[in-house]
Amino acid sequence: MGTGFKILVMVHVVCVVAGFGALAYNGLYLSLAQRRPQGGTGAVLEVNKMVSGLAEALVYAAILFGIAAVGASHKRFGFGDAWVSAALAVAVVDIGILHGWIRPNQRRYTDLVRKLEAPLGPGESAETRAPDAMRLQTQEKRIGFGWAAFNVLVIGAVYLMVFQP
């Protein structure tokens, strides 16, 4: 296999490490942000959202460079190989979890954080916001579950690529 193949594999691995690695700790960021003293959670979530956007772009690049590497392998690897097809399928499912489960729940979570961090309006008290605080905990659990599933699938994809069963 030539230099072009090796470069594609290298760039694929760098994108995997940077993209999936940056996303791997999102559940932890959420949990730690929630434990901060009153206020500031929204700012942490905003910065995390920006970093996650870059990480997602690297995840997409990792998939594209992986596909390119398979194509450049001069038929040593092919989409007919079970591990290649399975790894690609796992990546697609992972992205589905990200956009179909995690991101919608994160948007709801962020909206609740903004509402809870806003100054109390007329007729509002901490007691009137208690249901929102309960919903916030529910959203945090949903997001944590999503990130756990996401990370388990990443481990599965890495297993497929390393061991090529």
PAGU-983767 format. One record per residue: residue number from 0; x, y, z of N, C-alpha, C in turn. Coordinates in Angstrom, 2 decimals, padded with zeros to 5 digits. Example, Ala and Ser with C-alpha at 12.3 -4.5 7.8 and 13.67 -1.06 7.14 Angstrom:
BEGIN
   num       nc1       nc2       nc3      cac1      cac2      cac3       cc1       cc2       cc3
     0    013.19   -005.69    007.80    012.30   -004.50    007.80    013.20   -003.30    007.80
     1    012.85   -002.25    007.08    013.67   -001.06    007.14    012.90    000.03    007.87
% end
This chain:
BEGIN
   num       nc1       nc2       nc3      cac1      cac2      cac3       cc1       cc2       cc3
     0    000.85   -001.19    000.00    000.00    000.00    000.00    000.88    001.23    000.00
     1    000.44    002.20   -000.75    001.28    003.36   -000.99    001.18    004.43    000.08
     2    001.92    005.49   -000.18    001.98    006.62    000.73    000.62    007.31    000.85
     3   -000.10    007.41   -000.26   -001.42    008.04   -000.22   -002.36    007.34    000.74
     4   -002.35    006.01    000.71   -003.18    005.23    001.64   -002.76    005.52    003.08
     5   -001.47    005.52    003.35   -000.98    005.74    004.71   -001.33    007.14    005.21
     6   -001.27    008.12    004.33   -001.64    009.49    004.71   -003.13    009.56    005.03
     7   -003.96    008.91    004.21   -005.40    008.89    004.47   -005.71    008.22    005.80
     8   -005.04    007.12    006.08   -005.26    006.44    007.36   -004.81    007.33    008.52
     9   -003.68    008.00    008.36   -003.18    008.88    009.41   -004.17    010.02    009.68
    10   -004.63    010.65    008.63   -005.58    011.76    008.80   -006.89    011.23    009.39
    11   -007.31    010.05    008.96   -008.51    009.41    009.53   -008.34    009.23    011.04
    12   -007.21    008.69    011.46   -006.97    008.45    012.89   -006.90    009.76    013.66
    13   -006.25    010.77    013.11   -006.18    012.07    013.78   -007.59    012.65    013.96
    14   -008.41    012.57    012.93   -009.78    013.08    013.02   -010.61    012.27    014.02
    15   -010.39    010.96    014.07   -011.10    010.12    015.05   -010.72    010.55    016.46
    16   -009.43    010.67    016.71   -008.97    011.03    018.05   -009.49    012.42    018.44
    17   -009.32    013.39    017.56   -009.73    014.76    017.88   -011.25    014.91    017.95
    18   -011.96    014.31    017.00   -013.41    014.47    016.96   -014.13    013.68    018.03
    19   -013.95    012.36    018.01   -014.63    011.52    018.99   -014.07    011.77    020.39
    20   -012.78    012.06    020.47   -012.18    012.37    021.77   -012.79    013.60    022.41
    21   -012.99    014.64    021.61   -013.60    015.86    022.14   -015.04    015.63    022.58
    22   -015.75    014.77    021.87   -017.15    014.50    022.21   -017.28    013.53    023.38
    23   -016.25    012.73    023.64   -016.33    011.68    024.65   -016.66    012.20    026.05
    24   -016.25    013.42    026.35   -016.44    013.95    027.70   -017.65    014.88    027.83
    25   -018.48    014.98    026.82   -019.62    015.89    026.88   -020.57    015.59    028.03
    26   -020.82    014.34    028.30   -021.68    013.99    029.43   -021.08    014.46    030.75
    27   -019.76    014.37    030.87   -019.07    014.84    032.08   -019.16    016.36    032.20
    28   -018.96    017.08    031.09   -019.08    018.54    031.12   -020.45    018.95    031.65
    29   -021.47    018.29    031.16   -022.83    018.60    031.56   -023.01    018.39    033.05
    30   -022.55    017.27    033.55   -022.68    016.95    034.97   -021.91    017.94    035.83
    31   -020.68    018.25    035.43   -019.86    019.19    036.21   -020.41    020.61    036.14
    32   -020.94    021.02    034.99   -021.52    022.36    034.87   -022.71    022.51    035.80
    33   -023.50    021.47    035.93   -024.69    021.51    036.78   -024.31    021.62    038.25
    34   -023.14    021.14    038.62   -022.72    021.15    040.03   -022.08    022.47    040.44
    35   -021.88    023.36    039.47   -021.27    024.66    039.79   -022.20    025.46    040.68
    36   -021.64    026.40    041.43   -022.51    027.28    042.22   -023.50    027.99    041.29
    37   -024.54    028.52    041.86   -025.62    029.15    041.09   -025.07    030.04    039.99
    38   -025.58    029.81    038.78   -025.18    030.62    037.63   -023.93    030.08    036.95
    39   -023.73    030.49    035.73   -022.54    030.10    035.00   -022.69    028.83    034.18
    40   -023.71    028.04    034.45   -023.90    026.80    033.71   -024.14    027.09    032.24
    41   -024.92    028.12    031.97   -025.22    028.48    030.58   -023.95    028.82    029.80
    42   -023.02    029.51    030.43   -021.76    029.87    029.76   -020.94    028.62    029.45
    43   -020.89    027.69    030.39   -020.16    026.44    030.15   -020.78    025.68    028.99
    44   -022.11    025.63    028.97   -022.81    024.92    027.90   -022.57    025.58    026.54
    45   -022.52    026.91    026.52   -022.29    027.63    025.26   -020.90    027.34    024.70
    46   -019.89    027.36    025.55   -018.52    027.06    025.11   -018.45    025.60    024.65
    47   -019.07    024.70    025.41   -019.07    023.29    025.03   -019.75    023.08    023.69
    48   -020.79    023.83    023.41   -021.50    023.72    022.13   -020.57    024.12    020.97
    49   -019.78    025.17    021.16   -018.86    025.60    020.10   -017.78    024.55    019.85
    50   -017.20    024.01    020.91   -016.16    022.99    020.76   -016.76    021.73    020.13
    51   -017.98    021.38    020.55   -018.64    020.19    020.00   -018.92    020.35    018.51
    52   -019.21    021.56    018.06   -019.43    021.79    016.63   -018.19    021.46    015.82
    53   -017.05    021.89    016.31   -015.78    021.56    015.65   -015.53    020.05    015.70
    54   -015.79    019.45    016.85   -015.57    018.00    017.01   -016.46    017.22    016.05
    55   -017.70    017.64    015.88   -018.60    016.96    014.95   -018.08    017.03    013.52
    56   -017.53    018.19    013.14   -016.95    018.31    011.79   -015.79    017.33    011.62
    57   -015.00    017.16    012.67   -013.89    016.20    012.61   -014.39    014.76    012.54
    58   -015.52    014.47    013.19   -016.12    013.13    013.11   -016.54    012.84    011.67
    59   -017.20    013.82    011.03   -017.60    013.63    009.63   -016.36    013.45    008.75
    60   -015.32    014.23    009.02   -014.08    014.10    008.26   -013.46    012.73    008.47
    61   -013.51    012.22    009.70   -012.97    010.89    009.99   -013.66    009.83    009.14
    62   -014.97    009.94    009.05   -015.72    008.97    008.24   -015.32    009.08    006.77
    63   -015.24    010.30    006.26   -014.86    010.49    004.86   -013.45    010.00    004.58
    64   -012.51    010.31    005.46   -011.13    009.85    005.26   -011.04    008.33    005.40
    65   -011.85    007.74    006.26   -011.89    006.28    006.37   -012.38    005.64    005.09
    66   -013.45    006.20    004.53   -013.97    005.70    003.25   -012.92    005.86    002.16
    67   -012.25    007.01    002.15   -011.20    007.25    001.14   -010.05    006.26    001.31
    68   -009.71    005.96    002.56   -008.61    005.01    002.80   -008.98    003.62    002.29
    69   -010.23    003.21    002.49   -010.67    001.92    001.97   -010.54    001.92    000.45
    70   -010.96    003.02   -000.17   -010.85    003.12   -001.63   -009.42    003.13   -002.12
    71   -008.51    003.70   -001.32   -007.10    003.80   -001.73   -006.28    002.58   -001.32
    72   -006.90    001.59   -000.73   -006.16    000.42   -000.23   -005.83   -000.59   -001.33
    73   -006.18   -000.26   -002.56   -005.92   -001.15   -003.69   -006.51   -002.54   -003.45
    74   -007.75   -002.53   -003.01   -008.56   -003.75   -002.80   -008.08   -004.64   -001.65
    75   -007.13   -004.15   -000.87   -006.75   -004.93    000.32   -007.92   -004.93    001.30
    76   -008.59   -003.77    001.40   -009.79   -003.64    002.21   -010.91   -003.22    001.28
    77   -012.10   -003.68    001.57   -013.23   -003.30    000.74   -014.51   -003.23    001.56
    78   -015.53   -002.61    000.98   -016.79   -002.49    001.69   -017.50   -003.83    001.80
    79   -017.00   -004.84    001.09   -017.51   -006.19    001.24   -016.96   -006.90    002.47
    80   -015.89   -006.34    003.05   -015.33   -006.89    004.29   -016.30   -006.57    005.43
    81   -016.63   -007.59    006.18   -017.64   -007.43    007.24   -017.26   -006.33    008.23
    82   -016.00   -006.27    008.63   -015.60   -005.28    009.63   -015.69   -003.86    009.09
    83   -015.42   -003.66    007.81   -015.51   -002.32    007.21   -016.97   -001.87    007.19
    84   -017.84   -002.73    006.69   -019.26   -002.40    006.64   -019.83   -002.20    008.04
    85   -019.44   -003.05    008.98   -019.95   -002.92    010.35   -019.47   -001.63    011.00
    86   -018.20   -001.28    010.79   -017.66   -000.05    011.37   -018.38    001.18    010.80
    87   -018.64    001.16    009.50   -019.36    002.27    008.88   -020.79    002.34    009.42
    88   -021.43    001.19    009.57   -022.79    001.16    010.11   -022.83    001.68    011.55
    89   -021.85    001.29    012.35   -021.79    001.78    013.74   -021.61    003.30    013.75
    90   -020.78    003.83    012.87   -020.58    005.28    012.80   -021.87    005.99    012.42
    91   -022.62    005.43    011.49   -023.89    006.04    011.07   -024.89    006.00    012.22
    92   -024.97    004.90    012.94   -025.87    004.80    014.09   -025.45    005.81    015.16
    93   -024.14    005.94    015.38   -023.63    006.90    016.36   -024.06    008.33    016.01
    94   -023.94    008.68    014.75   -024.36    010.02    014.33   -025.87    010.17    014.48
    95   -026.61    009.09    014.24   -028.05    009.12    014.45   -028.40    009.38    015.91
    96   -027.69    008.75    016.82   -027.90    008.99    018.26   -027.56    010.43    018.60
    97   -026.47    010.92    018.04   -026.06    012.30    018.31   -027.13    013.29    017.89
    98   -027.61    013.15    016.66   -028.57    014.14    016.15   -030.02    013.84    016.50
    99   -030.35    012.59    016.74   -031.74    012.24    017.02   -032.08    012.18    018.49
   100   -031.09    012.00    019.35   -031.36    011.87    020.78   -030.62    012.94    021.60
   101   -029.30    012.99    021.45   -028.50    013.87    022.30   -028.78    015.34    022.03
   102   -028.64    015.76    020.78   -028.79    017.19    020.48   -030.18    017.75    020.83
   103   -031.29    017.06    020.49   -032.60    017.61    020.90   -032.72    017.73    022.42
   104   -032.22    016.75    023.15   -032.28    016.83    024.61   -031.36    017.92    025.14
   105   -030.22    018.13    024.49   -029.33    019.22    024.91   -029.97    020.58    024.68
   106   -030.70    020.73    023.56   -031.38    022.01    023.32   -032.42    022.29    024.40
   107   -033.20    021.27    024.75   -034.20    021.44    025.82   -033.51    021.76    027.14
   108   -032.42    021.09    027.41   -031.66    021.32    028.64   -031.15    022.77    028.69
   109   -030.55    023.21    027.60   -030.02    024.58    027.56   -031.13    025.61    027.73
   110   -032.28    025.38    027.12   -033.41    026.29    027.29   -033.84    026.36    028.75
   111   -033.88    025.22    029.42   -034.25    025.20    030.84   -033.21    025.91    031.69
   112   -031.92    025.72    031.39   -030.86    026.40    032.14   -031.01    027.90    032.00
   113   -031.22    028.36    030.76   -031.39    029.81    030.55   -032.58    030.35    031.35
   114   -033.67    029.60    031.35   -034.87    030.02    032.08   -034.59    030.07    033.58
   115   -033.89    029.06    034.10   -033.61    029.01    035.53   -032.56    030.03    035.96
   116   -031.64    030.39    035.05   -030.61    031.37    035.40   -031.09    032.81    035.21
   117   -032.21    032.99    034.55   -032.75    034.34    034.34   -033.26    034.89    035.68
   118   -033.22    036.21    035.82   -033.75    036.80    037.05   -035.24    036.45    037.21
   119   -035.65    036.35    038.45   -037.05    036.05    038.73   -037.93    037.20    038.24
   120   -038.99    036.85    037.56   -039.93    037.84    037.07   -040.98    038.15    038.13
   121   -041.88    039.09    037.82   -042.94    039.41    038.77   -043.82    038.18    039.03
   122   -044.05    037.92    040.29   -044.90    036.78    040.66   -044.18    035.45    040.62
   123   -042.89    035.46    040.31   -042.13    034.21    040.27   -041.36    034.04    041.57
   124   -041.18    032.78    041.93   -040.35    032.45    043.09   -039.60    031.17    042.76
   125   -038.72    030.80    043.66   -037.98    029.56    043.47   -038.94    028.38    043.41
   126   -040.04    028.47    044.13   -041.02    027.38    044.14   -041.72    027.26    042.79
   127   -041.96    028.38    042.12   -042.64    028.30    040.82   -041.71    027.72    039.75
   128   -040.41    027.80    040.00   -039.45    027.24    039.05   -039.05    025.80    039.39
   129   -039.57    025.26    040.48   -039.21    023.90    040.90   -039.52    022.86    039.83
   130   -040.67    022.93    039.14   -040.90    021.93    038.09   -039.84    021.98    036.98
   131   -039.37    023.19    036.64   -038.32    023.30    035.63   -037.02    022.68    036.13
   132   -036.73    022.85    037.41   -035.52    022.24    037.98   -035.61    020.72    037.93
   133   -036.80    020.18    038.15   -036.99    018.72    038.06   -036.81    018.26    036.61
   134   -037.36    019.03    035.66   -037.19    018.68    034.24   -035.73    018.74    033.84
   135   -035.01    019.67    034.43   -033.58    019.80    034.15   -032.84    018.51    034.53
   136   -033.16    017.95    035.68   -032.52    016.71    036.11   -032.87    015.56    035.17
   137   -034.13    015.52    034.72   -034.55    014.48    033.78   -033.78    014.61    032.47
   138   -033.65    015.84    031.97   -032.91    016.06    030.72   -031.45    015.66    030.87
   139   -030.87    015.97    032.03   -029.47    015.61    032.26   -029.29    014.10    032.20
   140   -030.21    013.34    032.75   -030.13    011.88    032.70   -030.28    011.38    031.27
   141   -031.19    011.96    030.52   -031.38    011.55    029.12   -030.12    011.81    028.29
   142   -029.55    012.98    028.51   -028.34    013.33    027.76   -027.19    012.41    028.17
   143   -027.05    012.15    029.46   -026.01    011.24    029.94   -026.15    009.85    029.35
   144   -027.39    009.35    029.27   -027.64    008.05    028.65   -027.22    008.07    027.19
   145   -027.57    009.15    026.48   -027.21    009.27    025.07   -025.71    009.26    024.87
   146   -024.99    010.02    025.70   -023.53    010.05    025.57   -022.91    008.71    025.93
   147   -023.49    008.01    026.90   -022.97    006.68    027.24   -023.12    005.73    026.04
   148   -024.29    005.73    025.42   -024.52    004.89    024.25   -023.57    005.28    023.12
   149   -023.41    006.59    022.90   -022.50    007.10    021.87   -021.08    006.57    022.10
   150   -020.60    006.69    023.33   -019.23    006.27    023.63   -019.04    004.76    023.52
   151   -020.04    003.98    023.91   -019.95    002.53    023.77   -019.85    002.16    022.28
   152   -020.62    002.83    021.45   -020.55    002.55    020.01   -019.19    002.95    019.43
   153   -018.63    004.03    019.91   -017.29    004.43    019.45   -016.28    003.33    019.79
   154   -016.37    002.81    021.00   -015.48    001.71    021.40   -015.69    000.51    020.48
   155   -016.94    000.23    020.15   -017.23   -000.87    019.23   -016.61   -000.66    017.86
   156   -016.71    000.55    017.34   -016.13    000.85    016.03   -014.61    000.74    016.07
   157   -014.00    001.22    017.14   -012.55    001.11    017.27   -012.14   -000.36    017.33
   158   -012.89   -001.16    018.07   -012.62   -002.60    018.13   -012.63   -003.20    016.72
   159   -013.66   -002.87    015.95   -013.77   -003.41    014.59   -012.58   -003.01    013.73
   160   -012.13   -001.78    013.86   -011.03   -001.31    013.03   -009.68   -001.87    013.46
   161   -009.52   -002.07    014.75   -008.23   -002.58    015.24   -008.10   -004.08    015.00
   162   -009.15   -004.83    015.37   -009.07   -006.29    015.29   -009.55   -006.87    013.96
   163   -010.28   -006.10    013.21   -010.79   -006.50    011.89   -011.31   -007.94    011.89
   164   -012.31   -008.22    012.75   -012.81   -009.60    012.85   -013.50   -010.06    011.58
% end
